[in-house]
Amino acid sequence: MTDPVPPSLDHRGSRRLGRREEIFWYLFAAVSYVSLSVYHKWLLNWIVGPLWLVATVAIGPVIIDRIRRRPTSSTDA
């Protein structure tokens, strides 16, 4: 029988974001998208906008975790 996934990890073994951290990343994605699209109008379309949001929320925390050298799996316990 396999061990159940701890509640702090998702089905892939990645760390789950807390509520405040998730809100921060969504706000960061929105503000950065609007700020950049003021100067680069080609960003304002129905494909780039959702991709920007998903990429920022999915990749941003991973990059910060790697910079902080926070373990991404629970093998060190």
N, C-alpha and C positions, 0 to 999 in steps of 0.2 A: 504494500500500500504506500502511496506517495504521501509526503508531508503536505498539509494544506498550506496555501500561500498566506504569509502573515498579512494582516490588514494594512500595513504601511507599504506594501508592494502590490503592483498590478499583476495581471496574468503573465506578463513577460519577465517579471522580476525587477522591473524598474521602480524607482521610488515614486510614490504618489505625492502630488502636490497638496499642501494644506489649503484651506479655504482662502486665507489671506494671500498666500503666495499665488494661487490661481487667479485671484482678482487682480493682483499686481501685474501678472503677465498679460492678461487680457487688456488692461488699461495701457500698459506699455505698448502692446501691439497696435491699439487704436491710435494713441497719440503719435507714435512714430510713423504710422501709415499716413495719417492726415498731414503731419509735418513735412514729410518727404513729398507727398503728392501736391503740396502747394507749389513746389519748385519743379516737379517732374510730372506733368499732366498725363503722361502715358501710363502712370500707375493707377489712374482712376478708371478702372474697368472691372467687369464682373468676374474676371478670372484671377487677376493679380491680387485683388483685395482679399478674397477668401484664402488664397494661397499664402499671402503675407500673414494673415491671422493664424492659420494652422502652423506654418513654419515657425513663427515667433513663439507660440505657446508650446509647441512640441520640442523644438531644438534649443530654445533659450535656456530652460532649466538644466538640460543636459550639459550644455557648454559651461554654465556657472558651476555645476557640480564637479566637472572635470578640472576647472580652474582651482576650485577649493580642495580638490583631491578627496572629495567625499565618495565613499564606496557606493557603487551602483548596484551591488548584489549583497546578499546577506551571508556570504561565505566566510566572513571574518568573525562571526559570532561563535 
